Amino acid sequence: MPIKIAIFEDNDRLRESLVALFKGMDDYDVVTDQNNCNEAGTIARVYEPDVVLMDIDLPGASGIKGVAKIKEAKPQTAIIMYTVFEDDDKLFQCLCAGANGYLLKKTQPSKLIDAIKE
């Protein structure tokens, strides 16, 4: 059974690239890709992703708030923050909200895939 992934990323090119990356792989299924996380809790309940890739800086509700909404709706969902921020305070806030880890956007795709497998 493929790993169900939800992507929350406001950069259209990056979001589309991530969707294309996983679409070509049998072990992964992108169940939704969103440019904001205003309805993150509802999206988690409807699509039931195993893993969420969440940007921190999103329009509307921040990715940090999105993490809290997802964890409230589906606590078992693993959330990886996928961000350009190397700001310890923001990353700490993400972990406190329930994120399971984080990767910088400059991370190689193979490392992203490894993190999702874990």
C-alpha distance (Angstrom), angle and dihedral (degrees) to the residues before:
residue distance angle dihedral
M1 . . .
P2 3.82 . .
I3 3.80 122.4 .
K4 3.81 108.5 -104.5
I5 3.80 112.0 -133.5
A6 3.80 131.3 -167.6
I7 3.80 118.0 -164.6
F8 3.80 123.9 -156.0
E9 3.82 108.4 -173.0
D10 3.80 129.1 137.6
N11 3.82 95.7 -159.2
D12 3.80 100.4 91.8
R13 3.81 95.8 -157.9
L14 3.79 93.4 49.8
R15 3.81 92.9 44.8
E16 3.82 91.4 49.6
S17 3.82 90.4 47.2
L18 3.80 91.0 52.5
V19 3.81 91.0 48.9
A20 3.82 90.1 50.0
L21 3.81 91.7 47.7
F22 3.80 93.1 55.4
K23 3.80 95.6 36.9
G24 3.78 89.4 66.2
M25 3.81 92.3 55.6
D26 3.81 125.4 80.3
D27 3.81 95.8 -149.6
Y28 3.82 95.1 59.7
D29 3.78 135.8 62.1
V30 3.82 121.1 -171.8
V31 3.79 100.3 -147.6
T32 3.81 94.6 -178.4
D33 3.79 141.1 -4.6
Q34 3.78 120.1 -159.0
N35 3.80 135.2 -175.0
N36 3.83 92.6 -147.5
C37 3.78 138.2 19.8
N38 3.80 100.7 -135.6
E39 3.83 90.1 121.9
A40 3.81 96.5 32.1
G41 3.80 95.0 132.7
T42 3.79 93.5 51.8
I43 3.80 91.3 44.5
A44 3.82 90.4 52.4
R45 3.81 91.5 51.3
V46 3.82 93.9 46.3
Y47 3.83 100.3 42.3
E48 3.83 98.6 28.2
P49 3.82 96.0 -152.0
D50 3.79 119.3 -164.5
V51 3.80 90.7 -149.3
V52 3.79 133.1 22.7
L53 3.80 124.8 -158.9
M54 3.80 104.8 -154.5
D55 3.79 129.5 -172.4
I56 3.82 115.0 -148.3
D57 3.80 100.4 -144.0
L58 3.80 105.8 57.5
P59 3.80 130.6 151.0
G60 3.79 113.0 -98.7
A61 3.79 110.5 2.3
S62 3.81 113.6 25.2
G63 3.77 121.6 -117.6
I64 3.80 87.8 -109.1
K65 3.81 89.8 61.3
G66 3.80 88.7 43.8
V67 3.80 90.1 57.2
A68 3.80 91.2 53.5
K69 3.83 91.5 48.7
I70 3.80 92.5 50.3
K71 3.80 93.9 46.2
E72 3.80 89.7 49.9
A73 3.82 91.8 50.2
K74 3.83 99.1 37.8
P75 3.83 111.4 9.4
Q76 3.82 93.8 -177.8
T77 3.82 92.5 61.4
A78 3.81 112.2 111.2
I79 3.80 113.0 -134.0
I80 3.79 124.5 -159.7
M81 3.77 116.3 -170.2
Y82 3.80 108.2 -137.0
T83 3.77 106.1 -165.7
V84 3.79 149.6 143.8
F85 3.81 90.2 -136.0
E86 3.78 118.3 106.0
D87 3.80 88.2 177.4
D88 3.81 108.4 134.8
D89 3.81 92.5 -153.6
K90 3.83 94.1 54.9
L91 3.77 92.0 44.4
F92 3.81 90.6 49.5
Q93 3.83 89.3 50.9
C94 3.81 89.4 52.2
L95 3.79 92.4 51.5
C96 3.81 90.9 46.5
A97 3.82 89.3 52.2
G98 3.80 89.6 55.2
A99 3.81 107.4 -88.9
N100 3.78 113.3 152.0
G101 3.80 95.1 -147.8
Y102 3.76 145.7 -39.2
L103 3.77 141.3 -119.9
L104 3.77 129.9 -165.4
K105 3.80 115.6 -119.3
K106 3.79 89.7 -121.4
T107 3.83 88.5 65.8
Q108 3.80 114.9 118.2
P109 3.83 114.6 -102.7
S110 3.81 90.8 -117.9
K111 3.82 90.0 59.6
L112 3.81 90.2 49.2
I113 3.80 89.8 53.0
D114 3.82 90.5 48.4
A115 3.81 90.9 51.3
I116 3.80 91.7 51.6
K117 3.81 91.1 50.2
E118 3.80 90.0 53.5
